Amino acid sequence: MIARALAGLLAYLAVFAALLFGPAGTLHWRAAWVLLAVLLLARGLSTAALLRSRPALLAERARPPLHAGQPRADRLLLPAAMTAFAALIAFTAWERWHWALLPPPPAWLRAAGLAAFAAGWALVHGALSANAYAVTVVRHQAERGQTVVAGGPYARVRHPMYAGVVVVMAGLALWLGSAAALVAALVPAGLLVARIRLEERVLRAALPDYAAYTSRVRWRLVPGVW
């Protein structure tokens, strides 16, 4: 399990790096190397912690993204969301080095973007730590005795892992200096919103306590907004 988790982490970093440096056309990009270092630290620490606390969840999340019992809509939405996230990384690099469609954000906002990138991964880790059922696909996990999770970040928003991913995308665009990528992040964010609506329909139908949970925790992604 440790070897598989390490291989998965290194593969993720390699793909992330390829999506940055390939479109940029250069390895001489300090901001990208800093971003990868933060990514390695954040995901490495998260993986190490989850190997101790949630090994079954890590094993479940390592499975292919198509499962029995997965709604047909998610068989489309999940690959689309993953592709859109990857495309956002590549678009950010290309826009930063070749297009410059919009003026870059100021230095202070770029620094805030790096902090947001790290904070987003911390929120994703918090969701995984709190929720043993936070698998990659949308489905009712009857074989794992799925119940409603209302602790940790789930006490504030119903989908903290998605919220973390949105923060990651915004932080990435800002730190790498692409205001246009910040706008483009609305595309994968919109796909996450569609998955949230689908997931909530599945959970309402499968878990008797989920409706009561949604009445207690009103906000899906951002407290006071939605």
C-alpha positions in Angstrom: 0.0 0.0 0.0 2.9 2.4 0.8 4.6 1.7 -2.5 1.3 2.2 -4.4 0.6 5.5 -2.6 4.2 6.7 -3.3 3.9 5.7 -7.0 0.6 7.5 -7.2 2.0 10.6 -5.6 5.0 10.7 -8.0 2.8 10.0 -11.0 0.5 12.9 -10.0 3.5 15.2 -9.6 5.0 14.1 -13.0 1.7 14.8 -14.8 1.3 18.2 -13.1 4.8 19.1 -14.1 4.3 18.1 -17.7 1.1 20.1 -17.8 3.1 23.2 -16.6 6.4 23.0 -18.4 5.2 21.4 -21.7 2.9 24.4 -22.7 5.4 26.9 -21.2 8.1 25.5 -23.4 10.8 26.0 -20.8 12.0 24.6 -17.5 13.2 28.0 -16.4 10.1 29.0 -14.5 10.7 29.6 -10.8 7.1 30.1 -9.9 6.2 26.7 -11.3 9.0 24.9 -9.4 7.8 26.6 -6.2 4.3 25.5 -6.9 5.4 21.9 -7.4 7.4 22.0 -4.2 4.3 23.1 -2.3 2.3 20.5 -4.1 4.8 17.8 -3.1 4.8 18.9 0.5 1.0 19.2 0.8 0.1 15.9 -0.9 3.0 14.1 0.6 2.1 15.0 4.1 -1.5 14.2 3.4 -0.7 10.8 1.9 1.5 9.9 4.8 -1.2 10.9 7.3 -3.9 9.0 5.5 -1.8 5.9 5.2 -2.1 5.8 9.0 -5.6 6.9 9.5 -7.5 6.1 6.3 -5.7 3.3 4.4 -9.0 1.8 3.1 -10.0 5.2 1.7 -6.7 5.6 -0.1 -7.1 2.1 -1.6 -10.7 2.9 -2.7 -9.6 6.2 -4.2 -6.9 4.5 -6.2 -9.4 2.4 -8.1 -10.3 3.3 -11.7 -12.9 6.2 -12.0 -15.6 3.9 -13.4 -17.5 1.8 -10.8 -20.5 -0.4 -10.6 -23.4 1.5 -9.1 -22.0 4.8 -10.4 -24.7 7.0 -12.0 -24.4 7.4 -15.7 -24.2 11.1 -15.4 -21.1 10.8 -13.2 -19.5 8.5 -15.8 -19.5 11.7 -17.9 -19.0 14.4 -15.3 -16.0 12.8 -13.5 -13.8 12.4 -16.6 -15.0 15.9 -17.7 -14.0 17.5 -14.4 -10.6 15.8 -14.3 -9.9 16.8 -17.9 -11.0 20.4 -17.2 -8.7 20.6 -14.2 -5.8 19.3 -16.3 -6.6 21.7 -19.1 -6.7 24.6 -16.7 -3.1 23.8 -15.6 -2.0 23.7 -19.2 -4.0 26.8 -20.2 -2.4 28.7 -17.3 1.1 27.9 -18.5 0.3 28.7 -22.1 -1.4 31.9 -21.3 1.3 33.0 -19.0 4.1 32.4 -21.5 2.5 32.9 -24.9 -0.8 34.7 -24.9 -0.9 37.2 -22.0 -4.6 37.8 -22.6 -5.0 39.9 -19.4 -2.6 41.9 -17.3 -1.0 39.7 -14.6 -2.1 40.2 -11.0 0.1 42.3 -8.7 2.8 40.6 -6.6 0.8 40.7 -3.4 -2.1 38.9 -5.0 0.2 36.3 -6.5 1.6 35.6 -3.1 -1.9 35.3 -1.7 -2.5 32.8 -4.5 0.3 30.5 -3.4 -1.1 30.6 0.2 -4.5 29.8 -1.2 -3.1 26.9 -3.2 -1.6 25.4 0.0 -4.8 26.1 2.0 -6.9 24.4 -0.7 -4.9 21.2 -0.4 -5.2 21.4 3.4 -8.9 21.7 3.1 -9.0 18.6 0.8 -6.9 16.7 3.4 -9.3 17.8 6.1 -12.2 16.4 4.2 -10.5 13.1 3.5 -9.5 12.8 7.2 -13.0 13.4 8.3 -14.9 11.4 5.8 -14.1 7.7 5.3 -16.5 7.6 2.3 -14.9 10.5 0.3 -14.2 8.4 -2.7 -13.5 9.7 -6.2 -16.8 8.6 -7.8 -20.4 9.5 -6.9 -22.1 6.4 -5.6 -23.8 4.9 -2.6 -21.2 2.8 -0.7 -23.6 0.3 0.8 -20.9 -2.4 1.0 -18.8 0.0 3.3 -21.8 0.9 5.5 -21.9 4.5 4.4 -23.3 7.0 6.8 -23.7 10.7 6.9 -20.5 12.5 7.9 -21.1 15.8 9.8 -17.9 16.4 11.6 -14.7 18.4 10.8 -15.1 20.7 7.8 -18.4 19.0 7.0 -19.9 20.9 9.9 -19.4 24.1 7.9 -20.0 23.2 4.3 -21.5 20.0 2.8 -18.7 19.6 0.2 -15.4 20.8 1.7 -13.3 18.7 -0.7 -14.8 20.4 -3.7 -14.4 23.7 -2.0 -10.7 22.9 -1.5 -10.3 22.1 -5.2 -11.8 25.4 -6.2 -9.4 27.2 -3.9 -6.5 25.2 -5.3 -7.5 26.3 -8.9 -7.8 29.9 -8.0 -4.6 29.9 -6.1 -2.7 28.2 -9.0 -3.9 30.8 -11.5 -3.0 33.7 -9.2 0.4 32.5 -8.2 1.4 31.7 -11.8 0.4 35.2 -12.8 -2.6 34.5 -15.1 -5.7 36.5 -14.5 -7.2 34.8 -17.6 -6.8 31.4 -16.0 -8.7 32.6 -12.9 -11.6 33.3 -15.3 -11.1 30.0 -17.0 -11.3 28.2 -13.7 -15.0 28.8 -13.8 -15.3 25.9 -16.3 -14.0 23.1 -14.0 -15.7 24.8 -11.1 -19.0 24.6 -12.9 -18.5 20.9 -13.5 -17.9 20.4 -9.8 -21.2 22.2 -9.1 -22.9 19.8 -11.4 -21.3 16.9 -9.6 -22.4 18.3 -6.2 -26.1 18.4 -7.4 -25.8 14.8 -8.6 -24.1 13.6 -5.5 -26.7 15.3 -3.3 -29.5 13.5 -5.2 -27.8 10.2 -4.7 -27.2 10.8 -1.0 -30.7 12.0 -0.3 -32.1 8.9 -1.9 -29.7 6.5 -0.1 -29.1 7.9 3.3 -32.1 8.6 5.5 -30.3 11.2 7.7 -28.9 13.2 4.8 -32.0 15.5 4.5 -31.7 16.4 8.2 -28.0 17.1 7.7 -28.6 19.5 4.8 -31.1 21.4 6.9 -28.4 21.8 9.6 -25.6 22.7 7.2 -27.1 25.0 4.7 -24.1 25.8 2.6 -22.6 23.5 -0.1 -19.3 25.3 -1.0 -19.0 28.7 0.5 -20.6 29.7 3.8 -23.0 32.5 3.3 -22.9 32.2 -0.5 -24.0 28.7 -1.8 
